[in-house]
Amino acid sequence: MSPVRTAPAELTAGDAALRTQYLTEVLHLLYPAPCRTDGTPGPLVTEYLVVPNAHRPRLLVPTHSPAIAAAAVRRYAEPQSRMARLKRGAVVAAVHARATGLVFRDRIRVTGPLSAGIDGYLSEALRRDLAISIHIGPARANRKPVLQLLGPDGDTFAFGKLGTGPLTRRLVKAETAALTTLGGSNLTKLTVPRVMHSGQWRGMQVLVQSALPVWLPRAPLSRRRLTAAMLDVAGCRGYTTGPLTGSGYWQDLQERLGTVADRPEGAALAAAVDVLAAHSGETALRYGAWHGDWAPWNMANLADGLLVWDWERFATGVPAGFDAIHHELQKRIQSTGDARAAVEATVQRADELLSPFGVAPVAREITALLYLVDLAVRYLTDKQAEAGARLGVLGTWLLPVLIRRVEEL
């Protein structure tokens, strides 16, 4: 096998342009006709500030209350650097002091009947007054409208997700089911959101989940606490043990590979999996549950516990330790920006990462390589490259390492 050439490494549309396009799409979804978002006069439903501006939208903030606007910005995301915290502080101060005309010049006025927009639907479903702040994320196949729900006092009490297409509707349904399952699993090492509402609105799948207090002061996260939480999830539905090629996971992986078999990357993955099966098909693996996207940005460590969210990829019956491999890989990509080197370094740490999960030494490398196959199949199934995702082109980072590692078995 050899690394395959896939889509171009440099995607044509920049992140800013994709965000601007997505902003228009989101507004049409959340405020369909007879609502208008183009400045047409009429009864005011709501007004948003576009932060930082309409050319680089990241957040829509409701303007009717300075306290709510400031809270929406303050609780939008946890800055990763001192400079980012300073910038966020300046934005919070500007919206709270009503100095927005000097800082933010782009606004969106929504006019029309209140009952026609998402505000009216959620207020009725949750039976309470609320304001909405809208997150505009980077281009990804699984991007969906994410809504921060705030009460009249500026308290963030929930987050909403809307599945708008086949993929995102499936993911929102999956997260609803996952949170329901986890709510009855007696987890003790981490806290997950609870489902406050689920349903359908105008053909979209809706999930409203309780807000975890991610804005509270963070504490350093020890490897011991992280591993304990991952083990809590891995064992929440029990464990099984058995050979790879006789497992339910293997059957599921084969079915998913079949759906991408017509892609050049899919053919390369299938060839790699054949080698894995020939080399380690009879190797006994331990199977449990996993979060599915346990990355640094999907959790917050507080002094009294670990908060973990975004459970749309939760699954059971997967090789134990997948979460540890995924977290390590995402952390390395985030810190270095060199995705290919991150894959290499993560596989090299397989022994250390998988030992706490009861994975036998002989099964650790194969578990790490299976994780890479699993991740690659996900990217291809979701069509991340076509959506403009930064790491959507697997031939530039993941596939070369996976194929070389498999050839060396």
C-alpha positions as CSV (number, residue, x, y, z in Angstrom):
1,M,0.0,0.0,0.0
2,S,1.0,3.6,-0.5
3,P,-0.4,7.0,0.6
4,V,-3.3,8.0,-1.7
5,R,-3.7,11.3,-3.3
6,T,-7.1,12.8,-2.4
7,A,-8.6,16.3,-2.4
8,P,-6.3,19.3,-2.5
9,A,-4.5,20.1,0.8
10,E,-5.4,23.8,0.5
11,L,-9.1,24.2,0.4
12,T,-10.4,27.0,-1.7
13,A,-12.8,28.9,0.6
14,G,-11.4,30.6,3.6
15,D,-12.9,30.2,7.1
16,A,-14.2,33.8,7.1
17,A,-16.1,33.4,3.9
18,L,-17.6,30.0,5.0
19,R,-18.7,31.5,8.3
20,T,-20.4,34.5,6.5
21,Q,-22.2,32.1,4.2
22,Y,-23.2,29.9,7.2
23,L,-24.5,33.0,9.1
24,T,-27.1,33.6,6.3
25,E,-28.1,30.0,6.3
26,V,-28.6,29.9,10.0
27,L,-30.7,33.0,10.1
28,H,-33.0,31.6,7.4
29,L,-33.4,28.4,9.4
30,L,-34.1,30.0,12.8
31,Y,-36.3,32.8,11.5
32,P,-38.1,31.5,8.4
33,A,-40.7,33.4,6.5
34,P,-42.8,35.4,7.4
35,C,-39.8,36.6,9.6
36,R,-37.3,38.9,7.9
37,T,-33.7,39.5,8.7
38,D,-32.9,42.0,6.0
39,G,-34.0,45.2,7.8
40,T,-37.6,45.0,6.6
41,P,-39.9,47.1,8.9
42,G,-42.2,45.2,11.2
43,P,-42.8,44.0,14.7
44,L,-39.3,43.4,16.3
45,V,-38.7,39.8,17.3
46,T,-35.1,40.3,18.4
47,E,-31.9,42.2,17.4
48,Y,-28.4,40.7,17.4
49,L,-24.9,42.2,17.5
50,V,-22.5,40.3,15.2
51,V,-19.3,39.6,17.0
52,P,-16.7,40.6,15.9
53,N,-18.3,41.6,12.6
54,A,-20.4,40.3,9.6
55,H,-17.3,39.4,7.7
56,R,-15.9,37.2,10.5
57,P,-19.0,36.2,12.5
58,R,-18.5,34.0,15.5
59,L,-21.3,35.0,17.8
60,L,-24.7,36.7,17.6
61,V,-25.5,38.5,20.8
62,P,-29.0,39.7,21.8
63,T,-29.0,43.5,22.3
64,H,-32.2,44.2,24.4
65,S,-30.4,43.8,27.7
66,P,-26.8,44.8,28.5
67,A,-26.6,42.2,31.3
68,I,-27.8,39.4,28.9
69,A,-25.5,40.6,26.1
70,A,-22.5,40.6,28.5
71,A,-23.3,37.2,29.9
72,A,-23.7,35.8,26.4
73,V,-20.1,36.9,25.5
74,R,-18.6,36.0,28.9
75,R,-20.0,32.4,28.6
76,Y,-19.5,31.9,24.9
77,A,-16.2,30.0,25.2
78,E,-13.2,29.6,27.6
79,P,-10.3,31.6,26.1
80,Q,-7.1,29.6,25.7
81,S,-4.6,32.4,26.3
82,R,-4.1,35.6,28.3
83,M,-4.5,37.7,25.2
84,A,-7.8,36.0,24.3
85,R,-9.1,36.6,27.8
86,L,-8.2,40.2,27.6
87,K,-10.0,40.5,24.3
88,R,-13.1,38.8,25.7
89,G,-13.0,41.1,28.7
90,A,-13.0,44.1,26.4
91,V,-16.0,42.8,24.4
92,V,-17.9,42.1,27.7
93,A,-17.2,45.6,28.9
94,A,-18.3,47.1,25.6
95,V,-21.6,45.4,25.4
96,H,-22.3,45.9,29.1
97,A,-21.6,49.7,28.8
98,R,-23.7,49.9,25.6
99,A,-20.6,51.1,23.8
100,T,-21.4,48.6,21.0
101,G,-21.8,51.3,18.3
102,L,-18.1,52.1,18.7
103,V,-17.0,48.5,18.7
104,F,-19.5,46.5,16.8
105,R,-21.2,48.1,13.8
106,D,-23.0,45.1,12.4
107,R,-26.4,44.3,13.6
108,I,-29.2,42.0,12.5
109,R,-32.8,43.0,13.2
110,V,-35.3,40.2,13.0
111,T,-38.9,41.3,12.3
112,G,-42.1,39.4,12.0
113,P,-44.4,37.3,14.3
114,L,-42.6,36.0,17.5
115,S,-44.3,32.6,17.1
116,A,-42.6,32.0,13.7
117,G,-39.0,32.0,15.0
118,I,-37.0,29.7,17.2
119,D,-37.4,32.1,20.2
120,G,-41.1,31.4,20.3
121,Y,-40.8,27.7,19.9
122,L,-38.2,27.3,22.7
123,S,-40.0,29.6,25.1
124,E,-43.1,27.6,24.7
125,A,-41.4,24.2,24.9
126,L,-39.4,25.2,28.1
127,R,-42.3,27.3,29.5
128,R,-40.1,30.2,30.4
129,D,-38.8,33.5,29.2
130,L,-35.5,33.4,27.4
131,A,-33.0,35.1,25.2
132,I,-30.8,33.4,22.6
133,S,-27.2,33.8,21.6
134,I,-26.1,32.0,18.5
135,H,-22.7,30.4,17.9
136,I,-21.3,30.5,14.4
137,G,-18.7,27.7,14.2
138,P,-15.9,26.9,11.7
139,A,-16.7,24.8,8.6
140,R,-17.3,21.2,9.3
141,A,-19.7,18.6,7.9
142,N,-21.3,18.2,11.3
143,R,-21.6,21.9,12.0
144,K,-25.1,22.8,13.3
145,P,-26.8,25.8,15.0
146,V,-25.7,25.9,18.6
147,L,-27.8,28.2,20.8
148,Q,-26.9,29.6,24.2
149,L,-30.2,30.1,26.2
150,L,-30.2,32.8,28.8
151,G,-32.8,33.8,31.4
152,P,-33.9,37.4,32.1
153,D,-31.1,37.8,34.7
154,G,-28.4,36.8,32.2
155,D,-28.0,33.3,33.6
156,T,-27.0,30.7,31.0
157,F,-29.4,27.8,31.8
158,A,-29.2,25.6,28.7
159,F,-27.7,25.0,25.3
160,G,-29.7,24.0,22.3
161,K,-28.6,22.1,19.2
162,L,-30.5,21.8,15.9
163,G,-30.0,19.0,13.4
164,T,-30.7,20.6,10.0
165,G,-29.6,17.9,7.5
166,P,-29.3,14.1,7.4
167,L,-26.0,14.0,9.2
168,T,-26.7,16.6,11.9
169,R,-30.2,15.3,12.6
170,R,-28.7,11.9,13.2
171,L,-26.1,13.3,15.5
172,V,-28.6,15.3,17.5
173,K,-30.7,12.2,17.9
174,A,-27.7,10.2,18.9
175,E,-26.7,12.8,21.6
176,T,-30.2,12.8,23.0
177,A,-30.1,9.1,23.3
178,A,-26.5,9.2,24.8
179,L,-27.4,11.7,27.4
180,T,-30.5,9.7,28.4
181,T,-28.4,6.6,28.7
182,L,-25.6,8.3,30.7
183,G,-28.1,9.9,33.0
184,G,-29.0,6.5,34.3
185,S,-25.5,5.1,34.4
186,N,-24.4,6.3,37.8
187,L,-21.3,8.0,36.6
188,T,-19.2,9.2,39.6
189,K,-16.0,10.6,38.0
190,L,-17.6,13.2,35.7
191,T,-20.7,15.3,35.2
192,V,-22.7,15.3,31.9
193,P,-25.6,17.6,30.8
194,R,-29.2,16.4,31.2
195,V,-31.9,16.5,28.6
196,M,-34.3,19.3,29.1
197,H,-36.2,19.0,25.9
198,S,-36.1,17.1,22.6
199,G,-38.4,17.2,19.6
200,Q,-38.7,18.5,16.1
201,W,-39.3,22.0,14.8
202,R,-39.8,22.8,11.1
203,G,-38.1,19.5,10.0
204,M,-35.1,20.0,12.3
205,Q,-34.2,17.8,15.2
206,V,-34.0,19.8,18.5
207,L,-32.1,19.0,21.7
208,V,-32.0,21.3,24.7
209,Q,-29.5,20.3,27.4
210,S,-28.7,21.8,30.7
211,A,-25.8,24.1,30.9
212,L,-22.7,22.8,32.7
213,P,-21.0,25.6,34.7
214,V,-18.0,25.8,32.4
215,W,-17.5,29.5,33.3
216,L,-16.4,28.6,36.8
217,P,-12.6,28.8,37.6
218,R,-10.7,25.9,36.1
219,A,-8.3,23.7,37.9
220,P,-5.2,21.8,36.5
221,L,-6.3,18.4,35.1
222,S,-4.2,15.5,36.3
223,R,-3.7,12.5,34.1
224,R,-5.1,10.4,37.0
225,R,-8.5,12.3,37.0
226,L,-8.8,12.2,33.3
227,T,-8.2,8.5,33.1
228,A,-10.6,7.8,35.9
229,A,-13.3,9.7,34.1
230,M,-12.6,7.8,30.9
231,L,-12.7,4.5,32.7
232,D,-16.0,5.5,34.2
233,V,-17.5,6.0,30.7
234,A,-15.8,2.9,29.3
235,G,-17.4,0.6,31.9
236,C,-20.8,2.3,32.1
237,R,-22.4,-0.4,30.1
238,G,-20.1,-3.2,31.1
239,Y,-17.1,-4.8,29.3
240,T,-16.8,-7.7,26.9
241,T,-13.7,-9.5,25.6
242,G,-13.1,-11.4,22.4
243,P,-11.1,-11.7,19.2
244,L,-11.2,-8.7,16.9
245,T,-12.7,-10.4,13.8
246,G,-15.4,-12.1,15.8
247,S,-16.6,-8.9,17.5
248,G,-19.7,-6.8,16.9
249,Y,-17.3,-3.9,16.5
250,W,-15.6,-5.6,13.6
251,Q,-18.9,-6.2,11.8
252,D,-19.9,-2.6,12.3
253,L,-16.5,-1.3,11.0
254,Q,-16.8,-3.5,7.9
255,E,-20.3,-2.1,7.2
256,R,-19.1,1.5,7.6
257,L,-16.1,0.8,5.3
258,G,-18.5,-0.5,2.7
259,T,-20.2,2.8,2.6
260,V,-17.0,4.6,1.6
261,A,-15.6,1.9,-0.6
262,D,-16.0,4.0,-3.8
263,R,-13.6,6.7,-2.4
264,P,-9.8,6.4,-3.1
265,E,-9.3,6.8,0.7
266,G,-11.9,4.1,1.4
267,A,-10.0,1.6,-0.8
268,A,-6.8,2.4,1.0
269,L,-8.5,2.0,4.4
270,A,-10.0,-1.3,3.4
271,A,-6.6,-2.6,2.3
272,A,-5.1,-1.5,5.7
273,V,-7.9,-3.2,7.5
274,D,-7.3,-6.5,5.6
275,V,-3.7,-6.4,6.8
276,L,-4.8,-5.7,10.4
277,A,-7.2,-8.7,10.2
278,A,-4.5,-11.0,8.8
279,H,-2.0,-9.9,11.4
280,S,-4.2,-9.5,14.5
281,G,-7.7,-10.8,13.8
282,E,-7.5,-13.4,16.5
283,T,-6.1,-11.0,19.1
284,A,-8.4,-10.7,22.1
285,L,-9.5,-7.1,22.7
286,R,-11.5,-5.6,25.5
287,Y,-14.6,-3.7,24.5
288,G,-16.5,-0.9,26.3
289,A,-18.1,2.5,25.7
290,W,-16.5,5.7,24.6
291,H,-17.4,9.4,24.4
292,G,-16.3,9.5,20.7
293,D,-14.9,13.0,20.7
294,W,-13.2,13.5,24.1
295,A,-11.1,16.5,23.2
296,P,-9.7,19.3,25.4
297,W,-12.4,21.7,24.2
298,N,-15.2,19.3,25.1
299,M,-14.5,19.3,28.8
300,A,-13.7,21.6,31.8
301,N,-11.9,20.6,35.0
302,L,-13.1,22.3,38.1
303,A,-11.8,22.0,41.6
304,D,-14.6,19.6,42.5
305,G,-15.1,17.7,39.3
306,L,-14.8,17.2,35.6
307,L,-17.5,18.4,33.2
308,V,-17.8,16.8,29.8
309,W,-20.1,17.7,27.0
310,D,-20.7,17.0,23.2
311,W,-21.8,13.4,23.4
312,E,-23.1,13.0,19.9
313,R,-20.5,10.4,19.0
314,F,-21.0,8.2,22.1
315,A,-21.0,4.5,21.3
316,T,-20.7,1.1,23.0
317,G,-18.9,-2.0,22.1
318,V,-15.7,-0.3,20.9
319,P,-12.1,-1.3,21.8
320,A,-11.3,0.0,25.3
321,G,-9.1,3.0,25.4
322,F,-10.3,4.8,22.2
323,D,-11.0,7.9,24.3
324,A,-7.5,8.1,25.6
325,I,-6.0,7.8,22.1
326,H,-8.4,10.4,20.7
327,H,-7.8,12.9,23.5
328,E,-4.0,12.6,23.0
329,L,-4.2,13.1,19.3
330,Q,-6.5,16.1,19.5
331,K,-4.4,17.7,22.3
332,R,-1.3,17.3,20.1
333,I,-2.9,18.7,17.0
334,Q,-4.2,21.7,19.1
335,S,-0.8,22.4,20.6
336,T,1.5,21.9,17.6
337,G,-0.7,22.3,14.5
338,D,1.3,19.5,12.8
339,A,-1.4,16.8,12.5
340,R,0.8,14.2,10.8
341,A,3.4,14.4,13.5
342,A,0.6,14.3,16.1
343,V,-0.6,11.0,14.7
344,E,2.9,9.5,14.8
345,A,3.5,10.6,18.4
346,T,0.1,9.4,19.6
347,V,0.6,5.9,18.2
348,Q,4.1,5.8,19.8
349,R,2.4,6.4,23.2
350,A,-0.1,3.6,22.8
351,D,1.4,1.4,25.5
352,E,1.3,4.2,28.1
353,L,-2.2,5.4,27.1
354,L,-3.9,2.1,27.0
355,S,-2.4,0.3,29.9
356,P,-4.9,1.7,32.5
357,F,-7.8,0.3,30.3
358,G,-6.8,-3.3,30.8
359,V,-5.6,-3.6,27.2
360,A,-3.1,-6.4,26.9
361,P,0.4,-5.4,25.7
362,V,-0.1,-7.4,22.5
363,A,-3.3,-5.5,21.7
364,R,-2.2,-2.0,22.3
365,E,-0.8,-1.1,18.9
366,I,-3.6,-2.7,17.0
367,T,-6.1,-0.8,19.2
368,A,-4.4,2.5,18.3
369,L,-4.4,1.6,14.6
370,L,-8.1,0.6,14.7
371,Y,-8.8,4.0,16.2
372,L,-7.1,5.7,13.3
373,V,-9.2,3.6,10.9
374,D,-12.3,4.4,12.8
375,L,-11.6,8.2,12.7
376,A,-10.8,8.1,9.0
377,V,-14.0,6.3,8.2
378,R,-15.9,8.9,10.2
379,Y,-14.3,11.8,8.3
380,L,-15.1,10.1,5.0
381,T,-18.6,9.2,5.9
382,D,-19.3,12.8,7.1
383,K,-17.6,14.2,3.9
384,Q,-15.5,16.6,6.0
385,A,-13.2,17.5,3.1
386,E,-16.1,18.5,1.0
387,A,-17.5,20.7,3.8
388,G,-14.2,22.5,4.0
389,A,-13.0,21.1,7.4
390,R,-9.4,22.0,8.2
391,L,-8.4,18.4,8.6
392,G,-10.8,16.9,6.1
393,V,-8.1,15.9,3.6
394,L,-6.9,12.6,5.1
395,G,-4.2,12.1,2.6
396,T,-2.2,14.9,4.1
397,W,-1.9,13.7,7.7
398,L,-3.7,10.5,8.9
399,L,-3.5,8.1,6.0
400,P,0.3,8.2,5.4
401,V,1.0,7.3,9.1
402,L,-1.7,4.6,9.3
403,I,-0.6,2.9,6.1
404,R,3.1,2.9,7.0
405,R,2.4,1.6,10.5
406,V,0.2,-1.2,9.1
407,E,2.9,-2.2,6.6
408,E,5.4,-2.5,9.4
409,L,3.3,-4.9,11.4
